[in-house]
Amino acid sequence: MAWYEQSFGKDYLTVYRHRDETRAEEEVRRICGWLELPVGAEVLDLCCGMGRHSMALHALGYRVTGLDLSEALLAEARVRDARSQIEWVKGDMRRLPFARPFDAIVNLFTSFGYFDDDADNFQVVREIDRHLKPGGKWMIDFLNPDFVVSNLVPCSERVEGNLSIREERSLAEDRVVKRITIAEKNRDVRRYREQVRLYRLPDFENMVAATGLSIDRVYGDYHGRPYDPLSSPRMIMVGHRTGIDERQAACYTLNRYYYE
């Protein structure tokens, strides 16, 4: 079983409890300004998790669909969405199950680079392209690889209620790996692993160039500061779909690199 099929369960809700609704609301207000979305636009929250950003998007007047692979996180999202105002869908981001295009697709909180095969990660970008309307907006909020490498905290520990949580971080070739150990009285120790491929901005530029997408701006944080490869904590890419024919995209370097 792949790590992302194991790690995003009920324990994940505790490990990332510090990501609260207030912060999500602030981030979403910034996102909507960057994307310049009219009220009523249809937005896909790709890898929505427990639904914090989806709920905030709905509160601002957007029609929202949240997709995630984790049934545990979707169950939490449905509980929070007590009035069933959002469409919650279980699915794989490499094969989106929708027959309709969206006005915007957002992929937040480093929900990219999960797969061992570069072609699988690139396929996520292709799916974003395939499910956007012409002129539709997209955003990928990713970690900044060089900042992560230079500021990696090897180990941290904390207590959440009756749980002791230990997080160990390391670099393995072109990936950052986090190993999480959760100890709880009278229960077996639980261990999880997370890993993310350290794609840099030129990698994303190549991926995007092989689709009908275009990068318009890159921010270094949610305050809207310009992206700096060495000092920015985030790499937040905002763009739109230009509508390039995928047959033209076949000539680009990335397609040749991944599919020859």
TIRODREN-809603 format. One line per 2 residues: for each residue y, z, x of N, C-alpha, C, CB. Coordinates in steps of 0.2 Angstrom, whole numbers. Glycine has a CB too. Layout:
BEGIN
Y Z X Y Z X Y Z X Y Z X | ...
! end
This chain:
BEGIN
-6 0 4 0 0 0 6 0 4 0 6 -5 | 11 -4 3 17 -5 7 21 2 6 21 -11 4
25 3 11 29 9 11 34 10 5 33 10 17 | 37 5 3 41 5 -3 38 6 -10 45 -1 -3
31 5 -10 27 7 -16 25 14 -16 21 2 -16 | 26 18 -10 24 25 -10 30 29 -10 20 26 -4
36 27 -7 41 32 -5 46 33 -11 45 29 0 | 47 28 -16 52 29 -21 49 32 -27 54 22 -23
46 38 -27 43 42 -32 48 47 -34 36 44 -31 | 45 53 -37 49 58 -39 52 62 -33 44 63 -43
49 63 -28 52 66 -22 58 63 -20 47 66 -16 | 58 56 -20 64 52 -18 71 55 -22 63 45 -20
70 57 -28 75 60 -32 78 66 -29 73 61 -40 | 74 70 -26 76 76 -23 79 74 -16 70 81 -22
76 70 -12 78 69 -5 85 66 -5 73 64 -2 | 87 62 -11 93 58 -11 98 61 -17 92 51 -12
97 67 -18 100 71 -24 108 71 -22 98 78 -25 | 110 71 -16 117 71 -14 121 65 -16 118 72 -7
117 59 -18 121 53 -21 122 54 -28 116 47 -20 | 128 57 -30 129 59 -37 133 53 -41 133 65 -37
134 55 -47 137 50 -52 145 49 -50 137 52 -59 | 148 54 -48 155 54 -47 156 49 -41 158 60 -45
152 49 -36 153 44 -30 151 37 -32 148 46 -24 | 146 37 -37 144 30 -39 150 27 -43 138 30 -43
153 31 -47 159 28 -51 164 26 -47 161 34 -56 | 166 30 -42 171 28 -37 169 21 -34 173 33 -32
163 20 -31 161 14 -28 161 8 -33 154 15 -25 | 159 9 -39 159 4 -44 166 1 -45 155 6 -50
171 6 -46 177 4 -47 180 -1 -41 182 10 -48 | 178 1 -35 180 -3 -30 176 -10 -30 178 0 -23
170 -10 -32 166 -16 -32 169 -21 -37 158 -14 -34 | 170 -18 -43 173 -23 -48 179 -26 -46 174 -19 -55
184 -22 -42 190 -25 -40 188 -31 -35 194 -20 -37 | 184 -30 -31 182 -35 -26 179 -41 -29 177 -32 -21
175 -40 -34 171 -46 -37 176 -49 -42 165 -43 -40 | 181 -46 -45 186 -48 -49 182 -51 -56 190 -54 -46
178 -46 -58 174 -48 -64 178 -46 -71 167 -44 -64 | 178 -51 -75 181 -49 -82 176 -44 -86 182 -56 -86
180 -40 -90 176 -36 -94 171 -40 -99 181 -32 -99 | 165 -37 -99 160 -41 -103 155 -45 -99 163 -45 -108
157 -46 -93 153 -50 -88 146 -47 -88 156 -51 -81 | 141 -52 -87 134 -49 -86 132 -48 -79 129 -54 -90
130 -42 -77 129 -40 -71 121 -38 -70 134 -34 -68 | 118 -40 -64 112 -38 -62 112 -33 -57 107 -43 -61
110 -27 -58 110 -22 -52 103 -22 -49 111 -14 -55 | 102 -26 -44 96 -27 -40 94 -22 -36 97 -34 -36
88 -19 -38 86 -12 -35 90 -7 -37 86 -13 -27 | 90 -5 -44 95 -1 -47 93 7 -46 95 -2 -54
87 8 -43 85 15 -42 85 19 -49 89 18 -37 | 88 25 -48 89 29 -54 95 28 -59 89 36 -52
98 22 -57 103 19 -62 110 22 -61 101 21 -68 | 112 25 -56 119 28 -56 124 23 -56 120 32 -49
123 17 -52 128 12 -52 128 8 -59 127 7 -46 | 122 7 -61 121 3 -67 125 7 -73 114 2 -69
124 13 -73 128 17 -79 135 17 -78 126 24 -79 | 138 17 -72 145 16 -70 148 9 -72 146 18 -63
144 4 -71 146 -3 -72 146 -3 -80 141 -8 -70 | 141 -1 -84 142 -1 -91 148 3 -94 135 2 -94
149 8 -91 155 12 -93 162 9 -92 156 19 -89 | 162 4 -88 168 0 -87 168 -6 -91 169 -2 -79
163 -7 -95 163 -13 -100 159 -19 -98 170 -15 -101 | 154 -18 -94 150 -24 -92 143 -23 -95 149 -24 -84
140 -29 -96 133 -29 -99 129 -29 -93 132 -36 -103 | 124 -24 -93 121 -23 -86 113 -23 -87 123 -16 -84
110 -26 -82 103 -26 -82 101 -22 -75 100 -33 -82 | 97 -17 -75 95 -14 -69 87 -16 -68 96 -7 -70
86 -18 -62 79 -20 -60 77 -16 -54 79 -27 -58 | 71 -13 -54 68 -9 -49 61 -10 -49 71 -2 -49
57 -9 -43 50 -9 -43 47 -2 -44 48 -11 -36 | 51 3 -44 48 10 -45 49 12 -52 52 15 -40
43 13 -55 43 16 -62 45 23 -62 35 16 -64 | 44 27 -57 47 34 -57 55 34 -57 45 38 -51
58 29 -54 65 29 -54 68 26 -60 68 25 -48 | 64 21 -63 66 18 -69 66 23 -75 62 12 -71
61 27 -74 60 32 -80 66 37 -80 53 36 -79 | 68 39 -74 74 43 -73 80 40 -76 75 45 -66
81 33 -74 86 29 -77 86 29 -84 86 22 -74 | 81 28 -87 80 28 -95 82 35 -98 73 26 -97
80 40 -94 82 47 -97 90 48 -97 79 53 -93 | 93 45 -91 100 46 -91 104 41 -96 102 44 -84
101 36 -97 103 31 -102 101 33 -109 101 24 -100 | 103 38 -112 100 41 -118 101 37 -124 103 48 -119
106 32 -124 108 28 -129 105 21 -128 115 28 -131 | 101 20 -123 98 14 -122 103 8 -121 92 12 -127
108 9 -118 113 4 -117 112 -1 -112 120 7 -116 | 107 0 -108 106 -5 -102 99 -7 -102 107 -1 -95
98 -13 -100 91 -16 -100 88 -14 -93 91 -24 -101 | 83 -10 -93 79 -8 -87 73 -12 -87 78 0 -88
72 -15 -81 66 -20 -80 63 -18 -73 69 -27 -80 | 56 -17 -74 52 -17 -68 51 -23 -65 46 -13 -69
52 -24 -58 51 -31 -55 52 -31 -48 55 -36 -58 | 49 -36 -45 50 -37 -37 56 -41 -36 43 -40 -35
60 -39 -31 66 -43 -30 65 -49 -27 71 -38 -25 | 59 -51 -24 57 -57 -22 56 -62 -27 52 -57 -17
54 -60 -33 52 -64 -39 55 -61 -45 44 -64 -39 | 62 -63 -46 65 -60 -52 62 -63 -58 73 -61 -51
61 -59 -63 58 -61 -69 62 -64 -75 54 -56 -72 | 68 -66 -73 73 -68 -78 74 -75 -79 80 -65 -76
75 -77 -86 75 -84 -87 83 -86 -88 72 -86 -94 | 87 -82 -87 94 -83 -88 98 -81 -81 97 -79 -94
104 -84 -80 108 -83 -74 113 -77 -76 112 -89 -72 | 116 -74 -71 120 -68 -72 127 -70 -69 118 -62 -68
132 -67 -71 139 -68 -69 140 -65 -62 144 -65 -74 | 136 -59 -61 136 -56 -54 130 -52 -53 142 -51 -54
128 -52 -46 122 -48 -44 124 -44 -38 116 -53 -42 | 123 -37 -39 124 -33 -34 118 -29 -31 129 -27 -36
118 -28 -25 112 -25 -21 115 -20 -17 108 -30 -17 | 114 -13 -19 118 -8 -16 113 -3 -12 122 -4 -22
117 1 -8 114 7 -5 108 5 0 111 12 -10 | 109 0 4 104 -3 8 97 -4 5 103 2 14
97 -8 0 91 -10 -4 89 -17 -1 92 -10 -11 | 90 -18 5 88 -25 8 84 -24 14 94 -29 8
80 -29 17 77 -28 23 71 -24 23 82 -25 28 | 68 -23 17 62 -19 16 56 -22 19 61 -17 9
55 -28 19 49 -32 20 48 -33 28 49 -38 16 | 41 -33 30 39 -35 36 41 -42 38 32 -33 37
40 -46 34 41 -53 35 48 -56 34 36 -58 31 | 51 -59 39 58 -61 38 59 -66 32 61 -64 44
54 -70 31 54 -75 25 54 -71 18 48 -79 25 | 51 -65 18 51 -61 11 58 -59 10 46 -56 12
62 -56 16 68 -54 15 73 -60 13 71 -50 21 | 72 -65 17 76 -71 15 75 -73 8 75 -77 20
69 -73 5 68 -75 -2 72 -71 -7 60 -74 -3 | 74 -64 -5 78 -60 -9 85 -64 -10 79 -53 -7
88 -66 -4 94 -70 -5 93 -76 -9 96 -72 3 | 88 -80 -8 87 -86 -12 86 -84 -20 80 -89 -10
83 -78 -21 83 -76 -28 90 -75 -31 78 -70 -29 | 94 -72 -27 101 -70 -29 104 -77 -31 105 -66 -24
104 -82 -26 106 -88 -27 104 -91 -34 105 -93 -21 | 97 -91 -35 94 -94 -40 96 -91 -47 86 -94 -40
98 -85 -47 99 -81 -53 107 -80 -55 96 -75 -54 | 111 -84 -51 118 -83 -52 121 -90 -55 122 -82 -45
126 -89 -60 129 -94 -63 133 -98 -58 133 -92 -69 | 135 -104 -58 140 -107 -54 146 -103 -53 141 -115 -56
148 -102 -47 154 -98 -47 153 -90 -48 159 -100 -52 | 147 -88 -49 145 -81 -50 146 -77 -43 138 -81 -52
147 -71 -44 149 -67 -38 143 -63 -36 154 -62 -40 | 142 -61 -30 137 -57 -27 139 -52 -22 131 -61 -24
136 -47 -21 137 -42 -16 131 -39 -13 142 -36 -19 | 131 -38 -7 125 -34 -3 129 -29 1 121 -39 1
127 -22 -1 130 -17 3 124 -14 7 132 -11 -2 | 125 -16 14 120 -15 19 122 -10 24 118 -21 22
118 -7 28 120 -3 34 123 -7 39 114 1 36 | 127 -4 43 129 -8 49 124 -6 55 137 -6 51
120 -11 57 115 -10 62 118 -7 69 112 -16 64 | 123 -9 72 125 -7 78 128 0 77 131 -11 81
131 2 72 133 9 70 127 13 70 138 9 64 | 122 11 66 116 15 65 113 17 72 111 12 60
112 11 76 109 12 83 113 17 87 109 6 86 | 119 17 87 123 21 91 124 28 88 130 18 93
123 29 82 124 36 79 118 39 76 130 35 74 | 112 36 78 106 39 75 105 46 76 100 35 78
104 50 71 102 57 71 94 58 71 105 61 65 | 91 59 77 84 59 77 80 63 72 82 61 84
83 69 71 80 74 66 85 78 63 75 78 70 | 83 79 56 87 84 52 83 88 47 93 81 49
84 94 46 80 98 41 85 101 36 76 103 45 | 83 102 30 87 106 25 82 108 19 92 101 22
85 112 15 81 115 10 84 113 3 80 123 10 | 80 111 -1 82 109 -8 78 113 -13 82 101 -10
81 118 -16 77 122 -21 71 125 -17 74 118 -27 | 65 124 -19 59 127 -16 55 122 -11 54 129 -21
59 116 -9 57 111 -5 60 112 2 58 104 -8 | 56 111 7 59 110 14 58 103 16 55 115 19
63 100 18 64 93 19 65 91 26 68 89 14 | 61 88 30 62 86 37 63 78 37 57 89 41
68 76 40 69 68 41 69 67 48 75 66 37 | 65 62 51 65 60 58 66 53 58 58 62 61
71 51 62 73 44 62 72 41 69 81 44 61 | 70 35 69 69 31 76 70 24 75 61 33 78
70 21 81 71 13 81 64 10 83 76 11 86 | 62 5 80 55 2 82 57 -5 82 50 4 77
58 -8 88 59 -15 88 66 -17 84 53 -20 86 | 65 -21 79 71 -23 76 72 -19 69 71 -30 74
69 -13 69 70 -9 63 72 -2 64 63 -9 59 | 75 1 59 76 8 59 71 12 54 83 10 57
67 17 57 62 20 53 64 27 52 55 19 57 | 63 29 46 64 36 44 57 39 41 69 37 38
55 45 44 49 48 42 51 55 39 44 49 48 | 49 55 32 51 61 28 45 66 27 54 59 22
46 72 29 40 77 27 43 82 22 38 80 34 | 39 83 17 41 88 12 36 93 11 42 84 5
38 100 12 34 105 12 36 109 6 34 110 18 | 31 112 2 32 116 -4 26 121 -5 32 111 -10
28 127 -6 23 132 -6 18 131 -11 27 139 -9 | 12 132 -9 6 131 -13 4 124 -15 6 135 -20
7 119 -11 6 112 -12 4 109 -5 11 109 -16 | 1 104 -5 0 100 1 6 97 3 -6 94 0
7 96 10 13 93 13 13 86 11 13 94 21 | 19 83 9 19 76 7 23 72 13 23 75 0
21 66 14 24 63 20 26 56 17 20 62 26 | 32 53 19 34 47 17 37 43 23 39 47 11
37 37 23 40 33 28 45 28 24 35 29 32 | 51 27 27 55 21 25 57 17 31 62 24 22
58 11 30 60 6 36 65 1 33 54 4 40 | 69 -1 37 74 -6 36 75 -11 42 81 -4 33
74 -17 41 75 -22 46 83 -22 48 73 -29 44 | 85 -22 54 92 -22 56 95 -29 57 92 -18 63
96 -32 51 100 -38 51 107 -37 52 99 -41 44 | 110 -41 57 117 -41 58 120 -47 54 118 -42 66
127 -47 55 131 -51 51 129 -58 52 138 -50 52 | 128 -61 58 126 -68 59 119 -69 56 125 -69 67
115 -64 55 108 -66 52 110 -67 45 104 -60 53 | 114 -63 42 116 -64 35 119 -71 34 120 -59 32
124 -73 38 127 -79 38 122 -85 38 132 -80 44 | 117 -84 42 112 -89 42 108 -90 36 107 -88 48
106 -84 33 103 -84 27 107 -87 21 101 -77 25 | 113 -85 21 117 -87 16 119 -95 16 124 -84 16
119 -97 23 120 -104 24 115 -109 21 122 -106 31 | 109 -106 21 103 -110 18 102 -109 11 97 -107 22
107 -107 7 107 -107 0 114 -110 -3 106 -99 -3 | 115 -109 -9 121 -111 -12 126 -105 -12 120 -113 -19
125 -100 -8 130 -94 -8 135 -95 -3 126 -88 -7 | 140 -91 -3 145 -91 2 148 -84 3 151 -96 0
149 -82 9 152 -75 10 160 -76 10 149 -72 17 | 163 -72 6 170 -72 5 174 -67 10 172 -72 -2
171 -61 9 174 -55 13 168 -50 15 179 -52 9 | 170 -47 21 165 -42 23 169 -35 24 161 -44 30
167 -30 21 171 -24 22 166 -19 26 172 -20 15 | 170 -14 29 166 -9 33 165 -3 30 170 -8 39
167 -1 24 166 5 20 169 4 13 169 11 23 | 168 9 8 170 8 2 178 10 1 166 13 -3
181 11 6 188 11 6 191 4 7 191 16 11 | 187 -1 8 190 -8 9 192 -9 16 195 -9 4
191 -5 21 193 -7 28 189 -13 30 192 -1 32 | 192 -17 35 189 -23 37 183 -21 41 194 -26 42
178 -25 41 171 -24 45 172 -24 52 166 -28 42 | 170 -19 56 170 -19 63 163 -18 65 175 -14 66
160 -22 69 152 -22 71 151 -15 74 150 -27 75 | 155 -12 78 154 -6 82 155 0 78 158 -6 88
161 0 74 163 7 71 162 7 64 170 7 73 | 161 2 60 161 3 53 154 6 51 161 -4 50
154 10 46 148 13 44 144 9 40 149 20 40 | 147 4 36 143 0 32 145 -8 33 145 1 24
141 -12 30 142 -19 31 142 -22 24 137 -23 36 | 147 -22 20 147 -24 13 150 -31 12 152 -19 9
145 -36 10 147 -43 10 148 -45 3 141 -47 13 | 153 -48 1 155 -50 -5 156 -58 -5 162 -47 -8
153 -61 -10 154 -68 -10 153 -71 -17 149 -71 -5 | 152 -78 -17 151 -81 -23 146 -87 -22 157 -84 -26
143 -90 -28 139 -95 -28 143 -102 -28 133 -95 -34 | 141 -106 -23 145 -112 -23 141 -118 -26 146 -114 -16
135 -117 -27 131 -122 -31 128 -128 -27 135 -125 -36 | 128 -127 -20 125 -132 -16 117 -133 -18 125 -129 -9
116 -139 -18 109 -142 -20 104 -139 -14 108 -149 -20 | 98 -136 -17 94 -133 -12 90 -138 -8 88 -129 -16
90 -144 -10 88 -150 -6 92 -151 1 87 -156 -10 | 98 -150 0 103 -150 6 101 -144 10 110 -150 4
100 -138 7 99 -132 11 93 -133 16 98 -126 7 | 88 -137 15 82 -138 19 84 -140 26 78 -143 16
90 -143 27 92 -145 34 95 -139 38 97 -151 33 | 96 -134 35 99 -128 39 94 -125 44 102 -123 34
97 -122 49 93 -119 54 88 -113 51 97 -116 59 | 90 -109 47 86 -104 44 80 -106 41 90 -99 39
81 -111 37 75 -114 33 70 -116 39 76 -119 29 | 72 -120 44 68 -122 49 64 -117 53 72 -127 54
68 -111 54 66 -106 58 60 -102 54 72 -101 59 | 61 -101 47 56 -97 44 50 -101 41 60 -94 38
51 -108 40 46 -111 36 42 -117 40 49 -114 30 | 45 -118 47 41 -123 51 34 -120 53 45 -125 57
! end
